[in-house]
């Protein structure tokens, strides 16, 4: 079988990512691992077993595909139960966190290329968000 050609007529290679062999741990924000990337897009993967800290992406919308497991997305819009097969779109600058309801939640996260880092810097995660903390009932 011939190797398929990309839009740039450079041969593409096939890849099989064994994501279920990656170590489980962390949360759906800081536990993201970069799988593949180019100038236009990055595909990250997370196998989370802990609730994430309050987080907001000020650069762009977040898209999270829940591959396996169940979680509750808590945001200033309320709580939303999400599970395997769900695509979750979180608007820019929306404070949120994921709370796993099953042992492990596995997710794919596509992001823009050079404008995004694979994992948010801790300085962004630890910035105080008093209004969101009050709305979500989080400890300060």
HELIX and SHEET records of a PDB file:
HELIX    1   1 UNK A   19  UNK A   21  5                                   3    
HELIX    2   2 UNK A  122  UNK A  125  1                                   4    
HELIX    3   3 UNK A  130  UNK A  136  1                                   7    
SHEET    1   A 5 UNK A  33  UNK A  37  0                                        
SHEET    2   A 5 UNK A  41  UNK A  48 -1                                        
SHEET    3   A 5 UNK A 105  UNK A 112 -1                                        
SHEET    4   A 5 UNK A  62  UNK A  68 -1                                        
SHEET    5   A 5 UNK A  87  UNK A  90 -1                                        
SHEET    1   B 3 UNK A  78  UNK A  83  0                                        
SHEET    2   B 3 UNK A  70  UNK A  75 -1                                        
SHEET    3   B 3 UNK A  96  UNK A 100 -1                                        
END                                                                             
